[in-house]
Every structure is written in C-alpha cells, then in structure tokens.
Amino acid sequence: MWPKASWGPALVLGGLLPHAAQSQRTERCLACVPEPVRDEVAVGFDLGPSYGASAAYFHNGSSVDLAKVPASFEYQELMMSAVEAAPIPRHHNDRGIRRCTQWVIGLLQRLGFHSAPPDPSEAATFLVDLISKLKEESEAALGQPITRVSVTAPWLRKWQDEYPDIHPINEALLLAGLTPFSMDPEEPVYITETQAVLAANGHQLCEPFGSYRYGGQDKKEKESQGVFIVSYTEDTIYTGIESAECFYNKPKASSIRGNISRGELLPAEETLSLQPYSDIREAIFDRVMQEFSWYHEQNPDSDPTGIIVLAGEGGDHPLFQYTMWGMAWGGRIANAFTKAAEEKVEDWTGYEQFKVVQSANATFAAARGAAMWSRLRLEAGHYCVAAECGRGRPKPFSPLDGIGEESCAPTSGFSVDDEDVWIDI
C-alpha cells in the first residue's frame, strides 16, 4: 500500500510531465494549398476499447477536441474479440463472396443501375452505432457537416489482413454517411492508438512531409524501438506493443500484439486508500515486462530501450501517471533489461533509456493524432516550397507546420523534433 504522501509527487508529476515529452519548436514555411482544401476541417475518430472520441485539426495548426461517446457493451465485446482473436485468413469463403458482391454492385452503379448494398457484417453493425453518434455530436460541435474522417483504434488482430472494401471500419463509415479517405490496399484502414498518440505528441511523424504517400517517406537508419501502450478507461485496460516507426505505416504483424481486460480499474481521484490499485499496478508491470520481452525475442536486432505511451481516460489520472513514470524513471523496467542492454548499449544508464509519452487531455489524444492524419491526406499534393524561409534555405511545407499564407513566423501550434521536419531538397 502506498503512503498518502505519494500523492504529492504524483500531483507534481501530473502537472509537469506532459511537457517532458514535447520537442523543441521550429519555424514553418508558407502553404500553397487551395482555399477549399485549406478550409475543410480535418477530423479524426478514435474508436477506443470502451468509448469513442473525436477531434479536429485545422490548416493553421490548431486543434480542438470535439466529442466523447460511451460505447455499448456489445461494442466493447466486439473490440475485445477483434484485438485478441486469430486473424481471418484471406482465403476465407465468406470474405471472397463479400468482395465479389461488392465488385458487382460497384460495377452496376457505375453503369447507372441502382442496386442495394449488401447486408453489412455483424461487426459493422456494432461499429456504426458509435460512429454515427460521434458524427452527430462532432457536427454539432463544429457547426458544419463532416463528410470524411480518419480513424484510429487499438490494433485489431482479427482484421489485420482484411481488404479495405470489406473492412468492418470502412463498412461502418459508409453506413454512417461518411466516405473513407482511401480504399487503396496499400494504405492502412486505420492507424493504431499507439501511432495516433505518438503523432499527437510530435513523435514518429514521417518524412519527407512534402510528398505524402503511404510508404513513400524516407526511413532513418536506426534500430527500431518497442513502444508499449497502456490505454486506461473506466471499463477496460488495453495494452499493446509495436515498433516505433512512421505513424501512418501499417505495423509489422511480427512486431505487434495487444490485449484488453475488463474490471474495476482506476480509483476516483479523491480516493486515498491505494491498496485496491496495488494489484492493478503489479499487473501492469508484469504486462510491460512480458510485452517488451516478447518484442525483443521477435526483433533481436531492435534497440533494447523502449517507449511507454499513456492513453485513455486514465492517462489524465495522477495516480496512474505517477505509477508509470515510477516504473520507467525508478528503474523497475530498466533494471529488468540491464543485462540485455549492457551487451548492446554503451554507457547504459538504466532509466534514461526509457521514454514516457504523456498527453495533455489524454482522453482525446488518439483522436487528435487521427485528425492530424486527415490533415496530411487532405493537403497531399498541394505542397509548395518557400524560396526564403527559416534558416535561409528552401524547405518543403507540411500541413502539420501550422502556419497559413505569407508567413514564416514560428508556429504556436504543436511542436516536433527539428530533425523530423527540416529536409534538404
């Protein structure tokens, strides 16, 4: 049982640590994006384990949290199954029939015939209820209609090989009156919650920004790190691990897995008795250790360090924040990997090798990352180069740069690592 005095450092850390994961600011260049594209609001939906959230990202770099919708019990059961069930094989008979039906209906529609769409999958019927409510509340918050969104969700193992045209998420978007950004099988249907939260905090932003396309970014020559996420909500806890790479890339199946649990999780913030939480704390630590160990077994050449991402409603809870920072900075996690790390990292210093990414208003962090992805996709193909900007050499414009026309002033929007933005051309 933790002493009551632990709340002091917890509250201090809760107030200060969100700034520790931020990167230094840089200057931005002007945009040559057409006004209609510039004016369109980029929206992201987070289909979380037990609730949905939405956020908007604007051309000037500002963002706003829009809506939060609790999910039904049936939806939560669906997400648990999709995270933990075995993948549906690509040669599955039902999948082939559904794809053929979609193709025939699409052909008839292009020829001018009206044909009813096929019955949606059972999964899509559970998803569409939450998506429709998110759409309705988000439109009310924005005061304008929404036509397309980008989506983030926990890694859905069951549908990892699903074709975009019959993926339950795309089915549900269409049923809710929304248009998926892309049906290209080379693009992910959604980005994982881990990827979205990292992007919202200025990490794994991909390069070059000046020519957005899936798989088209330069890759840095460095060993990949494992990223462990703990997404804490009122009803569930989702944990997962994957490689740290460009946030809109499809994760490698060999480097990602996840798990969802139910239960009475976080105590209320005013609760002083911490004993009920101690078992949960130990369970989280055990899960962290299992996942990082699995990741390094699957990726023996990977960097032995790691990143821990805090997400969900619990990401704003001082006790949860204090626990996770204590694991990383206090050395519990690092010490468990010291032997492996000493063989690969010179001057190993334990806790310094583990980074914690904590968001301001963590409930909406993943939705903000999805909205950033929407901004990238909206403005793709409209970038220009400023002849004079920043440090006096040409730079490509990024929609993430957060500055409109005729300006090279420092942005007040989100910040990213210097090396992640400026690219010689």
C-alpha positions as a Markdown table, in Angstrom:
| # | Residue | x | y | z |
|---|---|---|---|---|
| 1 | Met | 0.0 | 0.0 | 0.0 |
| 2 | Trp | 1.4 | 3.4 | -1.0 |
| 3 | Pro | 1.5 | 6.1 | 1.7 |
| 4 | Lys | -0.7 | 9.1 | 1.4 |
| 5 | Ala | 2.4 | 11.2 | 0.9 |
| 6 | Ser | 2.8 | 9.7 | -2.5 |
| 7 | Trp | 0.1 | 12.0 | -3.8 |
| 8 | Gly | 2.4 | 15.0 | -3.5 |
| 9 | Pro | 4.9 | 13.8 | -6.1 |
| 10 | Ala | 2.0 | 12.3 | -8.1 |
| 11 | Leu | 0.3 | 15.7 | -8.5 |
| 12 | Val | 3.5 | 17.5 | -9.2 |
| 13 | Leu | 4.5 | 14.9 | -11.9 |
| 14 | Gly | 1.0 | 15.0 | -13.3 |
| 15 | Gly | 1.3 | 18.8 | -13.8 |
| 16 | Leu | 4.8 | 18.9 | -15.1 |
| 17 | Leu | 5.5 | 15.7 | -17.0 |
| 18 | Pro | 3.3 | 16.3 | -20.1 |
| 19 | His | 5.9 | 18.9 | -21.1 |
| 20 | Ala | 8.8 | 16.4 | -20.8 |
| 21 | Ala | 7.7 | 14.6 | -24.0 |
| 22 | Gln | 7.4 | 17.7 | -26.1 |
| 23 | Ser | 10.1 | 18.5 | -28.6 |
| 24 | Gln | 11.7 | 21.8 | -29.4 |
| 25 | Arg | 9.9 | 24.2 | -31.7 |
| 26 | Thr | 11.0 | 25.2 | -35.2 |
| 27 | Glu | 9.9 | 27.7 | -37.7 |
| 28 | Arg | 7.5 | 27.0 | -40.5 |
| 29 | Cys | 7.1 | 27.8 | -44.2 |
| 30 | Leu | 4.1 | 29.1 | -46.2 |
| 31 | Ala | 1.5 | 27.0 | -47.9 |
| 32 | Cys | 0.2 | 26.7 | -51.5 |
| 33 | Val | -2.9 | 24.8 | -50.6 |
| 34 | Pro | -6.1 | 25.8 | -52.4 |
| 35 | Glu | -8.6 | 27.6 | -50.3 |
| 36 | Pro | -11.3 | 25.0 | -50.4 |
| 37 | Val | -8.9 | 22.3 | -49.2 |
| 38 | Arg | -7.5 | 24.7 | -46.6 |
| 39 | Asp | -10.9 | 25.5 | -45.3 |
| 40 | Glu | -12.0 | 21.9 | -44.9 |
| 41 | Val | -11.8 | 20.7 | -41.3 |
| 42 | Ala | -9.7 | 17.6 | -40.8 |
| 43 | Val | -11.5 | 15.2 | -38.4 |
| 44 | Gly | -10.3 | 12.1 | -36.6 |
| 45 | Phe | -12.3 | 9.5 | -34.8 |
| 46 | Asp | -10.9 | 7.3 | -32.1 |
| 47 | Leu | -12.7 | 4.0 | -31.8 |
| 48 | Gly | -11.4 | 3.1 | -28.4 |
| 49 | Pro | -11.9 | -0.1 | -26.4 |
| 50 | Ser | -14.8 | 1.4 | -24.4 |
| 51 | Tyr | -15.6 | 4.8 | -25.8 |
| 52 | Gly | -15.3 | 6.9 | -29.0 |
| 53 | Ala | -13.7 | 10.3 | -29.2 |
| 54 | Ser | -13.3 | 12.9 | -32.0 |
| 55 | Ala | -11.1 | 15.9 | -32.7 |
| 56 | Ala | -10.5 | 18.4 | -35.5 |
| 57 | Tyr | -7.2 | 19.7 | -36.9 |
| 58 | Phe | -7.2 | 22.9 | -38.9 |
| 59 | His | -4.9 | 24.2 | -41.6 |
| 60 | Asn | -3.4 | 26.8 | -39.2 |
| 61 | Gly | -2.1 | 24.1 | -36.9 |
| 62 | Ser | -4.7 | 24.5 | -34.2 |
| 63 | Ser | -6.8 | 21.6 | -33.0 |
| 64 | Val | -10.0 | 21.1 | -30.9 |
| 65 | Asp | -11.4 | 18.2 | -29.1 |
| 66 | Leu | -15.0 | 17.6 | -30.2 |
| 67 | Ala | -17.0 | 14.8 | -28.7 |
| 68 | Lys | -16.7 | 11.7 | -26.4 |
| 69 | Val | -19.3 | 8.9 | -26.7 |
| 70 | Pro | -19.6 | 5.9 | -24.4 |
| 71 | Ala | -19.7 | 2.6 | -26.2 |
| 72 | Ser | -22.2 | -0.2 | -25.7 |
| 73 | Phe | -21.4 | -3.5 | -24.0 |
| 74 | Glu | -21.8 | -5.2 | -27.4 |
| 75 | Tyr | -19.2 | -2.8 | -28.9 |
| 76 | Gln | -16.8 | -3.5 | -26.1 |
| 77 | Glu | -17.1 | -7.2 | -26.6 |
| 78 | Leu | -16.5 | -6.8 | -30.3 |
| 79 | Met | -13.3 | -4.8 | -29.7 |
| 80 | Met | -12.0 | -7.4 | -27.2 |
| 81 | Ser | -12.6 | -10.1 | -29.8 |
| 82 | Ala | -11.1 | -8.2 | -32.7 |
| 83 | Val | -7.9 | -7.5 | -30.6 |
| 84 | Glu | -7.4 | -11.0 | -29.4 |
| 85 | Ala | -8.9 | -13.4 | -31.9 |
| 86 | Ala | -6.9 | -15.1 | -34.6 |
| 87 | Pro | -6.7 | -13.2 | -38.0 |
| 88 | Ile | -9.4 | -14.2 | -40.6 |
| 89 | Pro | -7.5 | -16.0 | -43.4 |
| 90 | Arg | -7.5 | -14.2 | -46.8 |
| 91 | His | -8.9 | -17.3 | -48.5 |
| 92 | His | -11.9 | -17.5 | -46.2 |
| 93 | Asn | -15.1 | -18.2 | -48.2 |
| 94 | Asp | -17.2 | -15.5 | -46.7 |
| 95 | Arg | -14.6 | -12.9 | -47.5 |
| 96 | Gly | -14.4 | -13.9 | -51.2 |
| 97 | Ile | -18.2 | -13.9 | -51.5 |
| 98 | Arg | -18.4 | -10.4 | -49.9 |
| 99 | Arg | -15.7 | -9.0 | -52.2 |
| 100 | Cys | -17.3 | -10.4 | -55.3 |
| 101 | Thr | -20.7 | -9.0 | -54.2 |
| 102 | Gln | -19.2 | -5.5 | -53.6 |
| 103 | Trp | -17.5 | -5.6 | -57.0 |
| 104 | Val | -20.7 | -6.5 | -58.9 |
| 105 | Ile | -22.7 | -3.8 | -57.1 |
| 106 | Gly | -20.0 | -1.2 | -57.8 |
| 107 | Leu | -20.0 | -2.1 | -61.5 |
| 108 | Leu | -23.8 | -1.9 | -61.7 |
| 109 | Gln | -23.7 | 1.6 | -60.0 |
| 110 | Arg | -21.0 | 2.8 | -62.4 |
| 111 | Leu | -23.2 | 1.6 | -65.3 |
| 112 | Gly | -26.1 | 3.7 | -64.0 |
| 113 | Phe | -28.1 | 0.9 | -62.3 |
| 114 | His | -29.3 | 1.4 | -58.8 |
| 115 | Ser | -28.6 | -1.6 | -56.5 |
| 116 | Ala | -29.0 | -2.0 | -52.8 |
| 117 | Pro | -25.7 | -2.5 | -50.9 |
| 118 | Pro | -25.0 | -6.0 | -49.4 |
| 119 | Asp | -26.0 | -6.6 | -45.9 |
| 120 | Pro | -23.3 | -5.2 | -43.5 |
| 121 | Ser | -21.2 | -7.6 | -41.5 |
| 122 | Glu | -22.2 | -8.1 | -37.9 |
| 123 | Ala | -19.1 | -6.2 | -36.8 |
| 124 | Ala | -20.0 | -3.2 | -38.9 |
| 125 | Thr | -23.5 | -3.0 | -37.3 |
| 126 | Phe | -21.9 | -2.6 | -33.8 |
| 127 | Leu | -19.4 | -0.1 | -35.0 |
| 128 | Val | -21.8 | 2.1 | -36.9 |
| 129 | Asp | -23.8 | 2.9 | -33.8 |
| 130 | Leu | -20.8 | 4.5 | -32.1 |
| 131 | Ile | -19.6 | 6.2 | -35.4 |
| 132 | Ser | -23.0 | 7.7 | -36.1 |
| 133 | Lys | -23.2 | 9.2 | -32.6 |
| 134 | Leu | -19.6 | 10.6 | -33.0 |
| 135 | Lys | -20.6 | 12.1 | -36.3 |
| 136 | Glu | -23.7 | 13.7 | -34.9 |
| 137 | Glu | -22.1 | 15.2 | -31.9 |
| 138 | Ser | -18.9 | 16.3 | -33.8 |
| 139 | Glu | -21.0 | 18.1 | -36.4 |
| 140 | Ala | -23.0 | 19.8 | -33.6 |
| 141 | Ala | -19.7 | 20.9 | -32.0 |
| 142 | Leu | -18.2 | 22.2 | -35.3 |
| 143 | Gly | -21.5 | 23.7 | -36.6 |
| 144 | Gln | -20.9 | 22.1 | -40.1 |
| 145 | Pro | -21.3 | 18.7 | -41.7 |
| 146 | Ile | -18.5 | 16.1 | -41.8 |
| 147 | Thr | -18.0 | 14.0 | -44.9 |
| 148 | Arg | -14.9 | 12.0 | -44.3 |
| 149 | Val | -12.7 | 11.1 | -41.3 |
| 150 | Ser | -9.5 | 9.2 | -40.5 |
| 151 | Val | -9.8 | 6.5 | -37.8 |
| 152 | Thr | -7.6 | 5.2 | -35.0 |
| 153 | Ala | -8.3 | 2.1 | -32.9 |
| 154 | Pro | -6.5 | -0.5 | -30.9 |
| 155 | Trp | -4.6 | -2.9 | -33.1 |
| 156 | Leu | -7.4 | -5.2 | -34.4 |
| 157 | Arg | -5.6 | -8.5 | -34.9 |
| 158 | Lys | -8.7 | -10.3 | -36.2 |
| 159 | Trp | -8.9 | -7.9 | -39.2 |
| 160 | Gln | -5.2 | -7.4 | -39.8 |
| 161 | Asp | -5.4 | -8.9 | -43.4 |
| 162 | Glu | -8.9 | -7.6 | -44.2 |
| 163 | Tyr | -9.4 | -5.9 | -47.6 |
| 164 | Pro | -10.3 | -2.2 | -47.4 |
| 165 | Asp | -13.5 | -2.6 | -49.4 |
| 166 | Ile | -15.0 | -5.1 | -46.9 |
| 167 | His | -13.2 | -4.0 | -43.7 |
| 168 | Pro | -15.8 | -3.5 | -40.9 |
| 169 | Ile | -14.5 | 0.0 | -40.2 |
| 170 | Asn | -14.9 | 1.1 | -43.8 |
| 171 | Glu | -18.3 | -0.6 | -43.9 |
| 172 | Ala | -19.4 | 1.3 | -40.8 |
| 173 | Leu | -18.2 | 4.6 | -42.1 |
| 174 | Leu | -20.2 | 4.2 | -45.3 |
| 175 | Leu | -23.3 | 3.1 | -43.3 |
| 176 | Ala | -22.9 | 6.3 | -41.1 |
| 177 | Gly | -22.8 | 8.5 | -44.2 |
| 178 | Leu | -19.1 | 9.1 | -44.2 |
| 179 | Thr | -16.6 | 8.4 | -47.0 |
| 180 | Pro | -13.3 | 6.6 | -46.3 |
| 181 | Phe | -10.3 | 8.6 | -47.3 |
| 182 | Ser | -8.9 | 5.7 | -49.3 |
| 183 | Met | -9.7 | 2.2 | -50.4 |
| 184 | Asp | -6.1 | 1.6 | -51.5 |
| 185 | Pro | -5.0 | -1.8 | -50.2 |
| 186 | Glu | -1.5 | -0.3 | -49.6 |
| 187 | Glu | -2.9 | 2.2 | -47.2 |
| 188 | Pro | -4.0 | 1.3 | -43.7 |
| 189 | Val | -7.7 | 1.5 | -43.0 |
| 190 | Tyr | -6.9 | 2.9 | -39.6 |
| 191 | Ile | -3.8 | 3.8 | -37.5 |
| 192 | Thr | -3.3 | 2.1 | -34.2 |
| 193 | Glu | -4.0 | 4.0 | -31.0 |
| 194 | Thr | -0.3 | 3.9 | -30.2 |
| 195 | Gln | 0.6 | 5.5 | -33.5 |
| 196 | Ala | -2.0 | 8.2 | -33.1 |
| 197 | Val | -1.0 | 9.2 | -29.6 |
| 198 | Leu | 2.7 | 9.3 | -30.6 |
| 199 | Ala | 1.8 | 11.6 | -33.6 |
| 200 | Ala | -0.3 | 13.8 | -31.4 |
| 201 | Asn | 2.7 | 14.4 | -29.2 |
| 202 | Gly | 5.1 | 15.1 | -32.1 |
| 203 | His | 6.7 | 11.7 | -32.4 |
| 204 | Gln | 7.1 | 9.3 | -35.4 |
| 205 | Leu | 5.9 | 12.0 | -37.9 |
| 206 | Cys | 7.5 | 10.5 | -41.0 |
| 207 | Glu | 9.5 | 12.3 | -43.7 |
| 208 | Pro | 9.5 | 13.9 | -46.1 |
| 209 | Phe | 6.2 | 15.7 | -45.5 |
| 210 | Gly | 6.4 | 17.4 | -48.9 |
| 211 | Ser | 5.1 | 14.3 | -50.7 |
| 212 | Tyr | 2.6 | 12.4 | -48.6 |
| 213 | Arg | 2.0 | 8.9 | -49.8 |
| 214 | Tyr | 1.9 | 5.6 | -48.0 |
| 215 | Gly | 5.3 | 4.0 | -47.8 |
| 216 | Gly | 6.9 | 7.0 | -49.5 |
| 217 | Gln | 8.8 | 8.5 | -46.6 |
| 218 | Asp | 12.5 | 8.3 | -46.1 |
| 219 | Lys | 13.5 | 5.8 | -43.4 |
| 220 | Lys | 16.1 | 6.7 | -40.8 |
| 221 | Glu | 18.9 | 4.2 | -40.4 |
| 222 | Lys | 18.4 | 3.2 | -36.8 |
| 223 | Glu | 17.2 | 0.2 | -34.9 |
| 224 | Ser | 13.5 | 0.2 | -34.1 |
| 225 | Gln | 12.3 | 0.7 | -30.6 |
| 226 | Gly | 9.5 | -1.1 | -28.9 |
| 227 | Val | 6.5 | 1.1 | -28.0 |
| 228 | Phe | 4.3 | -0.1 | -25.1 |
| 229 | Ile | 0.9 | 1.5 | -24.7 |
| 230 | Val | -1.3 | 1.4 | -21.6 |
| 231 | Ser | -4.8 | 2.8 | -22.5 |
| 232 | Tyr | -6.8 | 3.0 | -19.3 |
| 233 | Thr | -10.5 | 3.6 | -19.3 |
| 234 | Glu | -13.4 | 3.4 | -16.8 |
| 235 | Asp | -14.3 | -0.1 | -18.1 |
| 236 | Thr | -11.2 | -1.6 | -19.8 |
| 237 | Ile | -7.5 | -1.6 | -20.0 |
| 238 | Tyr | -5.8 | -2.1 | -23.4 |
| 239 | Thr | -2.1 | -2.8 | -23.5 |
| 240 | Gly | 0.0 | -3.4 | -26.6 |
| 241 | Ile | 3.4 | -3.2 | -28.1 |
| 242 | Glu | 4.7 | -2.4 | -31.6 |
| 243 | Ser | 7.6 | -0.9 | -33.4 |
| 244 | Ala | 8.2 | 2.9 | -33.4 |
| 245 | Glu | 8.1 | 4.0 | -37.0 |
| 246 | Cys | 6.2 | 6.4 | -39.3 |
| 247 | Phe | 2.8 | 6.9 | -37.7 |
| 248 | Tyr | 0.7 | 6.2 | -40.8 |
| 249 | Asn | 2.6 | 2.9 | -41.7 |
| 250 | Lys | 1.0 | -0.4 | -41.3 |
| 251 | Pro | 2.6 | -2.1 | -38.3 |
| 252 | Lys | 4.5 | -5.4 | -39.0 |
| 253 | Ala | 2.5 | -8.3 | -37.8 |
| 254 | Ser | 5.6 | -9.9 | -36.3 |
| 255 | Ser | 6.2 | -6.8 | -34.1 |
| 256 | Ile | 2.8 | -6.1 | -32.7 |
| 257 | Arg | 0.2 | -7.6 | -30.3 |
| 258 | Gly | -2.4 | -6.4 | -27.8 |
| 259 | Asn | -4.7 | -7.4 | -25.0 |
| 260 | Ile | -7.9 | -6.0 | -23.5 |
| 261 | Ser | -9.0 | -6.7 | -19.9 |
| 262 | Arg | -12.2 | -5.7 | -18.0 |
| 263 | Gly | -12.7 | -4.7 | -14.4 |
| 264 | Glu | -12.9 | -2.0 | -11.8 |
| 265 | Leu | -9.7 | -0.2 | -12.7 |
| 266 | Leu | -8.9 | 3.3 | -11.6 |
| 267 | Pro | -10.0 | 4.6 | -8.1 |
| 268 | Ala | -11.5 | 8.0 | -8.0 |
| 269 | Glu | -9.0 | 10.8 | -7.8 |
| 270 | Glu | -10.1 | 11.7 | -4.3 |
| 271 | Thr | -9.6 | 8.1 | -3.1 |
| 272 | Leu | -6.8 | 8.0 | -0.5 |
| 273 | Ser | -6.7 | 4.2 | 0.0 |
| 274 | Leu | -4.4 | 2.9 | -2.7 |
| 275 | Gln | -4.5 | -0.8 | -1.8 |
| 276 | Pro | -7.1 | -1.7 | -4.4 |
| 277 | Tyr | -4.9 | -0.2 | -7.0 |
| 278 | Ser | -1.7 | -2.1 | -6.0 |
| 279 | Asp | -2.7 | -5.3 | -7.6 |
| 280 | Ile | -3.5 | -3.5 | -10.8 |
| 281 | Arg | -0.2 | -1.7 | -10.6 |
| 282 | Glu | 1.7 | -5.1 | -10.4 |
| 283 | Ala | -0.4 | -6.5 | -13.2 |
| 284 | Ile | 0.6 | -3.5 | -15.4 |
| 285 | Phe | 4.3 | -4.0 | -14.6 |
| 286 | Asp | 4.0 | -7.8 | -15.4 |
| 287 | Arg | 2.4 | -6.9 | -18.7 |
| 288 | Val | 5.1 | -4.4 | -19.6 |
| 289 | Met | 7.8 | -6.9 | -18.9 |
| 290 | Gln | 6.1 | -9.7 | -20.9 |
| 291 | Glu | 5.5 | -7.5 | -23.9 |
| 292 | Phe | 9.0 | -6.0 | -24.0 |
| 293 | Ser | 10.5 | -9.4 | -23.6 |
| 294 | Trp | 8.3 | -10.8 | -26.4 |
| 295 | Tyr | 9.2 | -7.8 | -28.6 |
| 296 | His | 12.9 | -8.3 | -28.2 |
| 297 | Glu | 12.6 | -12.0 | -28.9 |
| 298 | Gln | 10.7 | -11.3 | -32.1 |
| 299 | Asn | 13.1 | -8.5 | -33.1 |
| 300 | Pro | 16.6 | -9.5 | -31.8 |
| 301 | Asp | 18.3 | -6.6 | -33.6 |
| 302 | Ser | 16.0 | -4.0 | -32.1 |
| 303 | Asp | 17.1 | -1.2 | -29.8 |
| 304 | Pro | 16.9 | -2.6 | -26.2 |
| 305 | Thr | 15.4 | 0.6 | -25.0 |
| 306 | Gly | 11.7 | 1.5 | -25.1 |
| 307 | Ile | 8.9 | 4.0 | -25.2 |
| 308 | Ile | 5.9 | 3.8 | -22.9 |
| 309 | Val | 2.7 | 5.6 | -24.0 |
| 310 | Leu | -0.1 | 6.6 | -21.6 |
| 311 | Ala | -3.5 | 6.9 | -23.1 |
| 312 | Gly | -7.2 | 6.8 | -22.5 |
| 313 | Glu | -9.2 | 8.4 | -19.6 |
| 314 | Gly | -6.7 | 7.0 | -17.1 |
| 315 | Gly | -3.9 | 8.9 | -18.8 |
| 316 | Asp | -5.1 | 12.0 | -17.0 |
| 317 | His | -5.2 | 10.3 | -13.6 |
| 318 | Pro | -2.4 | 11.4 | -11.2 |
| 319 | Leu | -2.1 | 8.0 | -9.6 |
| 320 | Phe | -1.8 | 6.2 | -13.0 |
| 321 | Gln | 0.7 | 8.8 | -14.2 |
| 322 | Tyr | 2.9 | 8.5 | -11.1 |
| 323 | Thr | 2.8 | 4.7 | -11.3 |
| 324 | Met | 4.0 | 4.6 | -15.0 |
| 325 | Trp | 6.7 | 7.3 | -14.5 |
| 326 | Gly | 7.9 | 5.5 | -11.4 |
| 327 | Met | 8.3 | 2.3 | -13.4 |
| 328 | Ala | 10.3 | 4.0 | -16.1 |
| 329 | Trp | 12.3 | 6.5 | -14.1 |
| 330 | Gly | 12.5 | 4.5 | -10.9 |
| 331 | Gly | 14.3 | 1.7 | -12.7 |
| 332 | Arg | 11.9 | -1.2 | -12.3 |
| 333 | Ile | 11.5 | -1.7 | -16.0 |
| 334 | Ala | 15.0 | -0.6 | -17.0 |
| 335 | Asn | 16.7 | -2.8 | -14.4 |
| 336 | Ala | 15.0 | -5.9 | -15.8 |
| 337 | Phe | 16.6 | -5.2 | -19.2 |
| 338 | Thr | 20.0 | -4.1 | -17.9 |
| 339 | Lys | 21.8 | -7.4 | -18.8 |
| 340 | Ala | 20.5 | -7.3 | -22.4 |
| 341 | Ala | 21.1 | -3.6 | -22.7 |
| 342 | Glu | 24.7 | -3.7 | -21.4 |
| 343 | Glu | 25.5 | -6.0 | -24.3 |
| 344 | Lys | 24.2 | -3.5 | -26.9 |
| 345 | Val | 24.3 | 0.0 | -25.5 |
| 346 | Glu | 27.5 | 1.7 | -24.3 |
| 347 | Asp | 27.3 | 3.7 | -21.1 |
| 348 | Trp | 23.9 | 2.1 | -20.2 |
| 349 | Thr | 22.3 | 4.3 | -17.5 |
| 350 | Gly | 19.0 | 2.4 | -17.0 |
| 351 | Tyr | 16.0 | 4.7 | -16.7 |
| 352 | Glu | 17.3 | 7.2 | -19.2 |
| 353 | Gln | 16.8 | 4.6 | -21.9 |
| 354 | Phe | 13.0 | 4.5 | -21.4 |
| 355 | Lys | 10.9 | 7.4 | -22.5 |
| 356 | Val | 7.3 | 8.1 | -21.3 |
| 357 | Val | 4.9 | 9.9 | -23.6 |
| 358 | Gln | 2.1 | 11.5 | -21.7 |
| 359 | Ser | -0.5 | 13.6 | -23.4 |
| 360 | Ala | -2.4 | 16.7 | -22.2 |
| 361 | Asn | -6.0 | 15.6 | -22.0 |
| 362 | Ala | -5.2 | 12.0 | -22.8 |
| 363 | Thr | -8.8 | 11.1 | -23.4 |
| 364 | Phe | -8.7 | 12.8 | -26.8 |
| 365 | Ala | -5.0 | 12.3 | -27.7 |
| 366 | Ala | -5.6 | 9.4 | -30.1 |
| 367 | Ala | -8.4 | 11.3 | -31.8 |
| 368 | Arg | -6.0 | 14.3 | -32.3 |
| 369 | Gly | -3.5 | 12.0 | -33.9 |
| 370 | Ala | -6.1 | 10.7 | -36.3 |
| 371 | Ala | -7.2 | 14.3 | -37.2 |
| 372 | Met | -3.5 | 15.1 | -38.0 |
| 373 | Trp | -3.5 | 12.1 | -40.4 |
| 374 | Ser | -6.7 | 13.6 | -42.0 |
| 375 | Arg | -4.9 | 16.9 | -42.4 |
| 376 | Leu | -2.0 | 15.2 | -44.2 |
| 377 | Arg | -4.3 | 13.4 | -46.5 |
| 378 | Leu | -6.4 | 16.4 | -47.3 |
| 379 | Glu | -3.5 | 18.5 | -48.3 |
| 380 | Ala | -1.4 | 15.8 | -50.1 |
| 381 | Gly | -0.3 | 17.0 | -53.5 |
| 382 | His | -0.7 | 20.7 | -52.7 |
| 383 | Tyr | 2.7 | 21.4 | -51.1 |
| 384 | Cys | 5.0 | 24.2 | -52.2 |
| 385 | Val | 8.5 | 25.3 | -51.5 |
| 386 | Ala | 9.3 | 28.7 | -49.9 |
| 387 | Ala | 12.4 | 30.3 | -51.5 |
| 388 | Glu | 13.3 | 32.1 | -48.3 |
| 389 | Cys | 12.2 | 30.7 | -45.0 |
| 390 | Gly | 13.5 | 29.6 | -41.7 |
| 391 | Arg | 17.3 | 29.3 | -41.9 |
| 392 | Gly | 17.6 | 30.8 | -45.3 |
| 393 | Arg | 17.3 | 27.6 | -47.4 |
| 394 | Pro | 14.3 | 26.1 | -49.1 |
| 395 | Lys | 12.1 | 23.9 | -47.1 |
| 396 | Pro | 9.1 | 21.8 | -48.0 |
| 397 | Phe | 5.8 | 22.8 | -46.4 |
| 398 | Ser | 3.9 | 20.4 | -44.2 |
| 399 | Pro | 0.3 | 20.7 | -43.2 |
| 400 | Leu | 1.5 | 19.9 | -39.7 |
| 401 | Asp | 3.6 | 23.1 | -39.8 |
| 402 | Gly | 0.7 | 25.2 | -38.6 |
| 403 | Ile | 1.1 | 28.5 | -40.5 |
| 404 | Gly | -1.1 | 29.9 | -43.3 |
| 405 | Glu | -0.1 | 32.0 | -46.3 |
| 406 | Glu | 2.6 | 34.7 | -46.3 |
| 407 | Ser | 4.2 | 33.8 | -43.0 |
| 408 | Cys | 7.5 | 32.3 | -41.9 |
| 409 | Ala | 6.8 | 33.1 | -38.2 |
| 410 | Pro | 7.2 | 30.4 | -35.5 |
| 411 | Thr | 4.1 | 28.5 | -35.0 |
| 412 | Ser | 2.1 | 28.4 | -31.8 |
| 413 | Gly | 0.7 | 25.0 | -32.8 |
| 414 | Phe | 2.2 | 21.7 | -32.0 |
| 415 | Ser | 6.0 | 21.2 | -31.9 |
| 416 | Val | 8.2 | 18.5 | -33.4 |
| 417 | Asp | 11.8 | 17.5 | -33.4 |
| 418 | Asp | 14.0 | 19.7 | -35.6 |
| 419 | Glu | 15.4 | 16.7 | -37.5 |
| 420 | Asp | 11.9 | 15.4 | -38.1 |
| 421 | Val | 10.8 | 18.5 | -40.1 |
| 422 | Trp | 13.6 | 20.2 | -42.0 |
| 423 | Ile | 14.7 | 18.2 | -45.0 |
| 424 | Asp | 17.2 | 19.4 | -47.7 |
| 425 | Ile | 15.7 | 19.4 | -51.2 |
